[in-house]
Amino acid sequence: MAIARALVTNPAIVLADEPTGSLDSQTGETIINLMLQINQQKGTTFIFSTHDPMVMNHAKKLIKIRDGKISG
């Protein structure tokens, strides 16, 4: 539901904190694929904060923070 609320106004950028955190892996994959489609069709930028490798594997760019240091 939170994802639907975030997208209803067609924002240019969506900040998503652990978007697949409470989902099973199949539903999480479906949600990420939906976000990829929205990115391609509408140009919406999605910025994720996540620990989920599946989400990271779909990212165009990764910026990692470890021990307070940023790498990318």
PDB file of N, CA, C and O in Angstrom:
ATOM      1  N   MET A   1       0.821  -1.186   0.000  1.00  0.00           N
ATOM      2  CA  MET A   1       0.000   0.000   0.000  1.00  0.00           C
ATOM      3  C   MET A   1       0.866   1.251   0.000  1.00  0.00           C
ATOM      4  O   MET A   1       0.546   2.233  -0.670  1.00  0.00           O
ATOM      5  N   ALA A   2       1.961   1.216   0.751  1.00  0.00           N
ATOM      6  CA  ALA A   2       2.844   2.389   0.811  1.00  0.00           C
ATOM      7  C   ALA A   2       3.406   2.720  -0.565  1.00  0.00           C
ATOM      8  O   ALA A   2       3.564   3.891  -0.909  1.00  0.00           O
ATOM      9  N   ILE A   3       3.707   1.695  -1.346  1.00  0.00           N
ATOM     10  CA  ILE A   3       4.244   1.924  -2.689  1.00  0.00           C
ATOM     11  C   ILE A   3       3.190   2.585  -3.565  1.00  0.00           C
ATOM     12  O   ILE A   3       3.506   3.512  -4.311  1.00  0.00           O
ATOM     13  N   ALA A   4       1.964   2.133  -3.490  1.00  0.00           N
ATOM     14  CA  ALA A   4       0.880   2.735  -4.267  1.00  0.00           C
ATOM     15  C   ALA A   4       0.685   4.200  -3.889  1.00  0.00           C
ATOM     16  O   ALA A   4       0.510   5.050  -4.762  1.00  0.00           O
ATOM     17  N   ARG A   5       0.714   4.497  -2.593  1.00  0.00           N
ATOM     18  CA  ARG A   5       0.577   5.892  -2.151  1.00  0.00           C
ATOM     19  C   ARG A   5       1.716   6.753  -2.682  1.00  0.00           C
ATOM     20  O   ARG A   5       1.502   7.907  -3.052  1.00  0.00           O
ATOM     21  N   ALA A   6       2.916   6.201  -2.719  1.00  0.00           N
ATOM     22  CA  ALA A   6       4.075   6.958  -3.196  1.00  0.00           C
ATOM     23  C   ALA A   6       3.983   7.253  -4.692  1.00  0.00           C
ATOM     24  O   ALA A   6       4.509   8.265  -5.156  1.00  0.00           O
ATOM     25  N   LEU A   7       3.328   6.388  -5.442  1.00  0.00           N
ATOM     26  CA  LEU A   7       3.284   6.524  -6.892  1.00  0.00           C
ATOM     27  C   LEU A   7       2.056   7.238  -7.432  1.00  0.00           C
ATOM     28  O   LEU A   7       2.041   7.628  -8.600  1.00  0.00           O
ATOM     29  N   VAL A   8       1.043   7.417  -6.629  1.00  0.00           N
ATOM     30  CA  VAL A   8      -0.238   7.937  -7.115  1.00  0.00           C
ATOM     31  C   VAL A   8      -0.130   9.344  -7.715  1.00  0.00           C
ATOM     32  O   VAL A   8      -0.918   9.700  -8.591  1.00  0.00           O
ATOM     33  N   THR A   9       0.822  10.134  -7.260  1.00  0.00           N
ATOM     34  CA  THR A   9       0.957  11.508  -7.776  1.00  0.00           C
ATOM     35  C   THR A   9       1.989  11.621  -8.891  1.00  0.00           C
ATOM     36  O   THR A   9       2.341  12.731  -9.288  1.00  0.00           O
ATOM     37  N   ASN A  10       2.483  10.491  -9.406  1.00  0.00           N
ATOM     38  CA  ASN A  10       3.490  10.460 -10.466  1.00  0.00           C
ATOM     39  C   ASN A  10       4.713  11.308 -10.127  1.00  0.00           C
ATOM     40  O   ASN A  10       5.052  12.225 -10.875  1.00  0.00           O
ATOM     41  N   PRO A  11       5.373  11.017  -9.022  1.00  0.00           N
ATOM     42  CA  PRO A  11       6.526  11.822  -8.620  1.00  0.00           C
ATOM     43  C   PRO A  11       7.724  11.587  -9.536  1.00  0.00           C
ATOM     44  O   PRO A  11       7.820  10.554 -10.198  1.00  0.00           O
ATOM     45  N   ALA A  12       8.632  12.557  -9.565  1.00  0.00           N
ATOM     46  CA  ALA A  12       9.858  12.407 -10.347  1.00  0.00           C
ATOM     47  C   ALA A  12      10.842  11.479  -9.637  1.00  0.00           C
ATOM     48  O   ALA A  12      11.596  10.754 -10.286  1.00  0.00           O
ATOM     49  N   ILE A  13      10.832  11.503  -8.298  1.00  0.00           N
ATOM     50  CA  ILE A  13      11.748  10.694  -7.484  1.00  0.00           C
ATOM     51  C   ILE A  13      10.964  10.010  -6.376  1.00  0.00           C
ATOM     52  O   ILE A  13      10.092  10.617  -5.753  1.00  0.00           O
ATOM     53  N   VAL A  14      11.280   8.738  -6.135  1.00  0.00           N
ATOM     54  CA  VAL A  14      10.697   7.990  -5.024  1.00  0.00           C
ATOM     55  C   VAL A  14      11.841   7.489  -4.149  1.00  0.00           C
ATOM     56  O   VAL A  14      12.746   6.811  -4.636  1.00  0.00           O
ATOM     57  N   LEU A  15      11.805   7.816  -2.869  1.00  0.00           N
ATOM     58  CA  LEU A  15      12.774   7.306  -1.902  1.00  0.00           C
ATOM     59  C   LEU A  15      12.137   6.113  -1.212  1.00  0.00           C
ATOM     60  O   LEU A  15      11.078   6.242  -0.598  1.00  0.00           O
ATOM     61  N   ALA A  16      12.771   4.956  -1.308  1.00  0.00           N
ATOM     62  CA  ALA A  16      12.184   3.729  -0.778  1.00  0.00           C
ATOM     63  C   ALA A  16      13.140   3.072   0.218  1.00  0.00           C
ATOM     64  O   ALA A  16      14.225   2.622  -0.151  1.00  0.00           O
ATOM     65  N   ASP A  17      12.727   3.025   1.469  1.00  0.00           N
ATOM     66  CA  ASP A  17      13.530   2.403   2.517  1.00  0.00           C
ATOM     67  C   ASP A  17      13.104   0.949   2.671  1.00  0.00           C
ATOM     68  O   ASP A  17      11.996   0.668   3.128  1.00  0.00           O
ATOM     69  N   GLU A  18      13.976   0.031   2.292  1.00  0.00           N
ATOM     70  CA  GLU A  18      13.717  -1.415   2.357  1.00  0.00           C
ATOM     71  C   GLU A  18      12.374  -1.772   1.702  1.00  0.00           C
ATOM     72  O   GLU A  18      11.486  -2.303   2.370  1.00  0.00           O
ATOM     73  N   PRO A  19      12.219  -1.488   0.409  1.00  0.00           N
ATOM     74  CA  PRO A  19      10.917  -1.720  -0.251  1.00  0.00           C
ATOM     75  C   PRO A  19      10.476  -3.175  -0.283  1.00  0.00           C
ATOM     76  O   PRO A  19       9.290  -3.450  -0.464  1.00  0.00           O
ATOM     77  N   THR A  20      11.400  -4.111  -0.111  1.00  0.00           N
ATOM     78  CA  THR A  20      11.040  -5.526  -0.134  1.00  0.00           C
ATOM     79  C   THR A  20      11.174  -6.162   1.249  1.00  0.00           C
ATOM     80  O   THR A  20      11.107  -7.384   1.382  1.00  0.00           O
ATOM     81  N   GLY A  21      11.362  -5.341   2.269  1.00  0.00           N
ATOM     82  CA  GLY A  21      11.673  -5.826   3.608  1.00  0.00           C
ATOM     83  C   GLY A  21      10.677  -6.793   4.217  1.00  0.00           C
ATOM     84  O   GLY A  21      11.086  -7.736   4.894  1.00  0.00           O
ATOM     85  N   SER A  22       9.407  -6.598   4.003  1.00  0.00           N
ATOM     86  CA  SER A  22       8.410  -7.467   4.637  1.00  0.00           C
ATOM     87  C   SER A  22       7.701  -8.366   3.619  1.00  0.00           C
ATOM     88  O   SER A  22       6.605  -8.866   3.870  1.00  0.00           O
ATOM     89  N   LEU A  23       8.344  -8.558   2.477  1.00  0.00           N
ATOM     90  CA  LEU A  23       7.726  -9.345   1.413  1.00  0.00           C
ATOM     91  C   LEU A  23       8.476 -10.653   1.192  1.00  0.00           C
ATOM     92  O   LEU A  23       9.675 -10.744   1.456  1.00  0.00           O
ATOM     93  N   ASP A  24       7.754 -11.672   0.700  1.00  0.00           N
ATOM     94  CA  ASP A  24       8.432 -12.898   0.292  1.00  0.00           C
ATOM     95  C   ASP A  24       9.213 -12.590  -0.988  1.00  0.00           C
ATOM     96  O   ASP A  24       8.956 -11.579  -1.642  1.00  0.00           O
ATOM     97  N   SER A  25      10.156 -13.450  -1.344  1.00  0.00           N
ATOM     98  CA  SER A  25      11.069 -13.156  -2.450  1.00  0.00           C
ATOM     99  C   SER A  25      10.353 -12.984  -3.788  1.00  0.00           C
ATOM    100  O   SER A  25      10.742 -12.130  -4.584  1.00  0.00           O
ATOM    101  N   GLN A  26       9.324 -13.771  -4.046  1.00  0.00           N
ATOM    102  CA  GLN A  26       8.606 -13.657  -5.315  1.00  0.00           C
ATOM    103  C   GLN A  26       7.861 -12.332  -5.413  1.00  0.00           C
ATOM    104  O   GLN A  26       7.899 -11.683  -6.459  1.00  0.00           O
ATOM    105  N   THR A  27       7.188 -11.922  -4.349  1.00  0.00           N
ATOM    106  CA  THR A  27       6.472 -10.642  -4.352  1.00  0.00           C
ATOM    107  C   THR A  27       7.462  -9.489  -4.436  1.00  0.00           C
ATOM    108  O   THR A  27       7.212  -8.502  -5.127  1.00  0.00           O
ATOM    109  N   GLY A  28       8.586  -9.610  -3.735  1.00  0.00           N
ATOM    110  CA  GLY A  28       9.617  -8.583  -3.808  1.00  0.00           C
ATOM    111  C   GLY A  28      10.130  -8.403  -5.222  1.00  0.00           C
ATOM    112  O   GLY A  28      10.297  -7.275  -5.687  1.00  0.00           O
ATOM    113  N   GLU A  29      10.377  -9.494  -5.903  1.00  0.00           N
ATOM    114  CA  GLU A  29      10.832  -9.449  -7.298  1.00  0.00           C
ATOM    115  C   GLU A  29       9.786  -8.772  -8.184  1.00  0.00           C
ATOM    116  O   GLU A  29      10.131  -7.974  -9.056  1.00  0.00           O
ATOM    117  N   THR A  30       8.513  -9.088  -7.962  1.00  0.00           N
ATOM    118  CA  THR A  30       7.429  -8.470  -8.727  1.00  0.00           C
ATOM    119  C   THR A  30       7.401  -6.959  -8.513  1.00  0.00           C
ATOM    120  O   THR A  30       7.241  -6.200  -9.468  1.00  0.00           O
ATOM    121  N   ILE A  31       7.554  -6.525  -7.272  1.00  0.00           N
ATOM    122  CA  ILE A  31       7.539  -5.090  -6.954  1.00  0.00           C
ATOM    123  C   ILE A  31       8.718  -4.380  -7.608  1.00  0.00           C
ATOM    124  O   ILE A  31       8.550  -3.305  -8.185  1.00  0.00           O
ATOM    125  N   ILE A  32       9.907  -4.969  -7.523  1.00  0.00           N
ATOM    126  CA  ILE A  32      11.079  -4.351  -8.136  1.00  0.00           C
ATOM    127  C   ILE A  32      10.913  -4.274  -9.651  1.00  0.00           C
ATOM    128  O   ILE A  32      11.270  -3.264 -10.258  1.00  0.00           O
ATOM    129  N   ASN A  33      10.378  -5.320 -10.268  1.00  0.00           N
ATOM    130  CA  ASN A  33      10.136  -5.291 -11.718  1.00  0.00           C
ATOM    131  C   ASN A  33       9.114  -4.220 -12.084  1.00  0.00           C
ATOM    132  O   ASN A  33       9.256  -3.559 -13.113  1.00  0.00           O
ATOM    133  N   LEU A  34       8.094  -4.040 -11.263  1.00  0.00           N
ATOM    134  CA  LEU A  34       7.119  -2.974 -11.494  1.00  0.00           C
ATOM    135  C   LEU A  34       7.792  -1.602 -11.435  1.00  0.00           C
ATOM    136  O   LEU A  34       7.519  -0.732 -12.261  1.00  0.00           O
ATOM    137  N   MET A  35       8.671  -1.420 -10.453  1.00  0.00           N
ATOM    138  CA  MET A  35       9.386  -0.144 -10.331  1.00  0.00           C
ATOM    139  C   MET A  35      10.307   0.084 -11.522  1.00  0.00           C
ATOM    140  O   MET A  35      10.447   1.215 -11.988  1.00  0.00           O
ATOM    141  N   LEU A  36      10.934  -0.973 -12.019  1.00  0.00           N
ATOM    142  CA  LEU A  36      11.764  -0.847 -13.215  1.00  0.00           C
ATOM    143  C   LEU A  36      10.924  -0.421 -14.422  1.00  0.00           C
ATOM    144  O   LEU A  36      11.355   0.422 -15.209  1.00  0.00           O
ATOM    145  N   GLN A  37       9.741  -0.991 -14.569  1.00  0.00           N
ATOM    146  CA  GLN A  37       8.845  -0.605 -15.661  1.00  0.00           C
ATOM    147  C   GLN A  37       8.438   0.855 -15.546  1.00  0.00           C
ATOM    148  O   GLN A  37       8.422   1.576 -16.544  1.00  0.00           O
ATOM    149  N   ILE A  38       8.108   1.297 -14.339  1.00  0.00           N
ATOM    150  CA  ILE A  38       7.716   2.689 -14.126  1.00  0.00           C
ATOM    151  C   ILE A  38       8.889   3.610 -14.455  1.00  0.00           C
ATOM    152  O   ILE A  38       8.704   4.673 -15.047  1.00  0.00           O
ATOM    153  N   ASN A  39      10.092   3.198 -14.068  1.00  0.00           N
ATOM    154  CA  ASN A  39      11.294   3.975 -14.393  1.00  0.00           C
ATOM    155  C   ASN A  39      11.445   4.112 -15.900  1.00  0.00           C
ATOM    156  O   ASN A  39      11.708   5.207 -16.397  1.00  0.00           O
ATOM    157  N   GLN A  40      11.284   3.022 -16.628  1.00  0.00           N
ATOM    158  CA  GLN A  40      11.463   3.043 -18.074  1.00  0.00           C
ATOM    159  C   GLN A  40      10.348   3.801 -18.790  1.00  0.00           C
ATOM    160  O   GLN A  40      10.612   4.527 -19.748  1.00  0.00           O
ATOM    161  N   GLN A  41       9.108   3.641 -18.335  1.00  0.00           N
ATOM    162  CA  GLN A  41       7.972   4.243 -19.016  1.00  0.00           C
ATOM    163  C   GLN A  41       7.753   5.707 -18.651  1.00  0.00           C
ATOM    164  O   GLN A  41       7.398   6.513 -19.512  1.00  0.00           O
ATOM    165  N   LYS A  42       7.959   6.059 -17.387  1.00  0.00           N
ATOM    166  CA  LYS A  42       7.650   7.407 -16.928  1.00  0.00           C
ATOM    167  C   LYS A  42       8.875   8.210 -16.524  1.00  0.00           C
ATOM    168  O   LYS A  42       8.777   9.411 -16.272  1.00  0.00           O
ATOM    169  N   GLY A  43      10.033   7.550 -16.462  1.00  0.00           N
ATOM    170  CA  GLY A  43      11.246   8.251 -16.077  1.00  0.00           C
ATOM    171  C   GLY A  43      11.379   8.504 -14.587  1.00  0.00           C
ATOM    172  O   GLY A  43      12.230   9.289 -14.168  1.00  0.00           O
ATOM    173  N   THR A  44      10.558   7.858 -13.785  1.00  0.00           N
ATOM    174  CA  THR A  44      10.622   8.018 -12.335  1.00  0.00           C
ATOM    175  C   THR A  44      11.938   7.451 -11.821  1.00  0.00           C
ATOM    176  O   THR A  44      12.324   6.337 -12.178  1.00  0.00           O
ATOM    177  N   THR A  45      12.623   8.218 -10.984  1.00  0.00           N
ATOM    178  CA  THR A  45      13.860   7.760 -10.358  1.00  0.00           C
ATOM    179  C   THR A  45      13.526   7.131  -9.019  1.00  0.00           C
ATOM    180  O   THR A  45      12.796   7.715  -8.217  1.00  0.00           O
ATOM    181  N   PHE A  46      14.059   5.940  -8.775  1.00  0.00           N
ATOM    182  CA  PHE A  46      13.871   5.260  -7.499  1.00  0.00           C
ATOM    183  C   PHE A  46      15.208   5.203  -6.785  1.00  0.00           C
ATOM    184  O   PHE A  46      16.206   4.753  -7.346  1.00  0.00           O
ATOM    185  N   ILE A  47      15.218   5.663  -5.548  1.00  0.00           N
ATOM    186  CA  ILE A  47      16.405   5.586  -4.704  1.00  0.00           C
ATOM    187  C   ILE A  47      16.061   4.662  -3.549  1.00  0.00           C
ATOM    188  O   ILE A  47      15.135   4.926  -2.781  1.00  0.00           O
ATOM    189  N   PHE A  48      16.821   3.569  -3.434  1.00  0.00           N
ATOM    190  CA  PHE A  48      16.549   2.555  -2.416  1.00  0.00           C
ATOM    191  C   PHE A  48      17.595   2.578  -1.316  1.00  0.00           C
ATOM    192  O   PHE A  48      18.785   2.776  -1.564  1.00  0.00           O
ATOM    193  N   SER A  49      17.131   2.374  -0.118  1.00  0.00           N
ATOM    194  CA  SER A  49      17.991   2.028   1.012  1.00  0.00           C
ATOM    195  C   SER A  49      17.653   0.577   1.303  1.00  0.00           C
ATOM    196  O   SER A  49      16.519   0.264   1.667  1.00  0.00           O
ATOM    197  N   THR A  50      18.634  -0.320   1.145  1.00  0.00           N
ATOM    198  CA  THR A  50      18.311  -1.740   1.266  1.00  0.00           C
ATOM    199  C   THR A  50      19.508  -2.577   1.688  1.00  0.00           C
ATOM    200  O   THR A  50      20.662  -2.193   1.497  1.00  0.00           O
ATOM    201  N   HIS A  51      19.203  -3.725   2.264  1.00  0.00           N
ATOM    202  CA  HIS A  51      20.191  -4.753   2.548  1.00  0.00           C
ATOM    203  C   HIS A  51      19.961  -5.963   1.638  1.00  0.00           C
ATOM    204  O   HIS A  51      20.708  -6.939   1.701  1.00  0.00           O
ATOM    205  N   ASP A  52      18.941  -5.899   0.804  1.00  0.00           N
ATOM    206  CA  ASP A  52      18.508  -7.022  -0.019  1.00  0.00           C
ATOM    207  C   ASP A  52      19.348  -7.113  -1.304  1.00  0.00           C
ATOM    208  O   ASP A  52      19.273  -6.225  -2.154  1.00  0.00           O
ATOM    209  N   PRO A  53      20.141  -8.175  -1.447  1.00  0.00           N
ATOM    210  CA  PRO A  53      20.975  -8.328  -2.654  1.00  0.00           C
ATOM    211  C   PRO A  53      20.150  -8.344  -3.951  1.00  0.00           C
ATOM    212  O   PRO A  53      20.621  -7.871  -4.984  1.00  0.00           O
ATOM    213  N   MET A  54      18.938  -8.878  -3.905  1.00  0.00           N
ATOM    214  CA  MET A  54      18.096  -8.907  -5.102  1.00  0.00           C
ATOM    215  C   MET A  54      17.793  -7.491  -5.576  1.00  0.00           C
ATOM    216  O   MET A  54      17.828  -7.221  -6.776  1.00  0.00           O
ATOM    217  N   VAL A  55      17.498  -6.592  -4.654  1.00  0.00           N
ATOM    218  CA  VAL A  55      17.229  -5.197  -5.022  1.00  0.00           C
ATOM    219  C   VAL A  55      18.506  -4.582  -5.598  1.00  0.00           C
ATOM    220  O   VAL A  55      18.461  -3.892  -6.617  1.00  0.00           O
ATOM    221  N   MET A  56      19.629  -4.830  -4.951  1.00  0.00           N
ATOM    222  CA  MET A  56      20.905  -4.280  -5.422  1.00  0.00           C
ATOM    223  C   MET A  56      21.253  -4.772  -6.820  1.00  0.00           C
ATOM    224  O   MET A  56      21.817  -4.022  -7.617  1.00  0.00           O
ATOM    225  N   ASN A  57      20.924  -6.027  -7.128  1.00  0.00           N
ATOM    226  CA  ASN A  57      21.229  -6.588  -8.448  1.00  0.00           C
ATOM    227  C   ASN A  57      20.463  -5.902  -9.566  1.00  0.00           C
ATOM    228  O   ASN A  57      20.884  -5.959 -10.721  1.00  0.00           O
ATOM    229  N   HIS A  58      19.357  -5.259  -9.250  1.00  0.00           N
ATOM    230  CA  HIS A  58      18.562  -4.559 -10.257  1.00  0.00           C
ATOM    231  C   HIS A  58      18.952  -3.093 -10.407  1.00  0.00           C
ATOM    232  O   HIS A  58      18.470  -2.420 -11.319  1.00  0.00           O
ATOM    233  N   ALA A  59      19.794  -2.598  -9.549  1.00  0.00           N
ATOM    234  CA  ALA A  59      20.141  -1.175  -9.559  1.00  0.00           C
ATOM    235  C   ALA A  59      21.050  -0.820 -10.725  1.00  0.00           C
ATOM    236  O   ALA A  59      21.911  -1.608 -11.116  1.00  0.00           O
ATOM    237  N   LYS A  60      20.852   0.371 -11.275  1.00  0.00           N
ATOM    238  CA  LYS A  60      21.744   0.881 -12.315  1.00  0.00           C
ATOM    239  C   LYS A  60      23.029   1.412 -11.697  1.00  0.00           C
ATOM    240  O   LYS A  60      24.091   1.368 -12.319  1.00  0.00           O
ATOM    241  N   LYS A  61      22.929   1.909 -10.479  1.00  0.00           N
ATOM    242  CA  LYS A  61      24.100   2.462  -9.779  1.00  0.00           C
ATOM    243  C   LYS A  61      23.983   2.109  -8.309  1.00  0.00           C
ATOM    244  O   LYS A  61      22.912   2.226  -7.714  1.00  0.00           O
ATOM    245  N   LEU A  62      25.103   1.672  -7.723  1.00  0.00           N
ATOM    246  CA  LEU A  62      25.146   1.349  -6.298  1.00  0.00           C
ATOM    247  C   LEU A  62      26.077   2.316  -5.581  1.00  0.00           C
ATOM    248  O   LEU A  62      27.188   2.590  -6.034  1.00  0.00           O
ATOM    249  N   ILE A  63      25.606   2.817  -4.474  1.00  0.00           N
ATOM    250  CA  ILE A  63      26.438   3.600  -3.572  1.00  0.00           C
ATOM    251  C   ILE A  63      26.359   2.883  -2.233  1.00  0.00           C
ATOM    252  O   ILE A  63      25.282   2.761  -1.650  1.00  0.00           O
ATOM    253  N   LYS A  64      27.487   2.416  -1.754  1.00  0.00           N
ATOM    254  CA  LYS A  64      27.516   1.653  -0.512  1.00  0.00           C
ATOM    255  C   LYS A  64      28.069   2.501   0.624  1.00  0.00           C
ATOM    256  O   LYS A  64      28.995   3.291   0.440  1.00  0.00           O
ATOM    257  N   ILE A  65      27.484   2.321   1.791  1.00  0.00           N
ATOM    258  CA  ILE A  65      27.981   2.953   3.006  1.00  0.00           C
ATOM    259  C   ILE A  65      28.380   1.845   3.951  1.00  0.00           C
ATOM    260  O   ILE A  65      27.553   1.016   4.330  1.00  0.00           O
ATOM    261  N   ARG A  66      29.642   1.824   4.333  1.00  0.00           N
ATOM    262  CA  ARG A  66      30.149   0.797   5.257  1.00  0.00           C
ATOM    263  C   ARG A  66      31.091   1.462   6.241  1.00  0.00           C
ATOM    264  O   ARG A  66      32.049   2.133   5.857  1.00  0.00           O
ATOM    265  N   ASP A  67      30.805   1.266   7.500  1.00  0.00           N
ATOM    266  CA  ASP A  67      31.616   1.866   8.557  1.00  0.00           C
ATOM    267  C   ASP A  67      31.736   3.381   8.385  1.00  0.00           C
ATOM    268  O   ASP A  67      32.781   3.974   8.655  1.00  0.00           O
ATOM    269  N   GLY A  68      30.650   3.984   7.933  1.00  0.00           N
ATOM    270  CA  GLY A  68      30.614   5.437   7.783  1.00  0.00           C
ATOM    271  C   GLY A  68      31.315   5.971   6.548  1.00  0.00           C
ATOM    272  O   GLY A  68      31.440   7.185   6.384  1.00  0.00           O
ATOM    273  N   LYS A  69      31.776   5.081   5.673  1.00  0.00           N
ATOM    274  CA  LYS A  69      32.476   5.512   4.462  1.00  0.00           C
ATOM    275  C   LYS A  69      31.640   5.171   3.236  1.00  0.00           C
ATOM    276  O   LYS A  69      31.039   4.101   3.150  1.00  0.00           O
ATOM    277  N   ILE A  70      31.616   6.103   2.295  1.00  0.00           N
ATOM    278  CA  ILE A  70      30.831   5.949   1.082  1.00  0.00           C
ATOM    279  C   ILE A  70      31.725   5.460  -0.051  1.00  0.00           C
ATOM    280  O   ILE A  70      32.827   5.969  -0.258  1.00  0.00           O
ATOM    281  N   SER A  71      31.231   4.467  -0.776  1.00  0.00           N
ATOM    282  CA  SER A  71      31.933   4.006  -1.975  1.00  0.00           C
ATOM    283  C   SER A  71      30.899   3.817  -3.084  1.00  0.00           C
ATOM    284  O   SER A  71      29.726   3.570  -2.805  1.00  0.00           O
ATOM    285  N   GLY A  72      31.310   3.927  -4.281  1.00  0.00           N
ATOM    286  CA  GLY A  72      30.361   3.771  -5.362  1.00  0.00           C
ATOM    287  C   GLY A  72      31.052   3.713  -6.628  1.00  0.00           C
ATOM    288  O   GLY A  72      30.415   3.582  -7.673  1.00  0.00           O
TER     289      GLY A  72
END
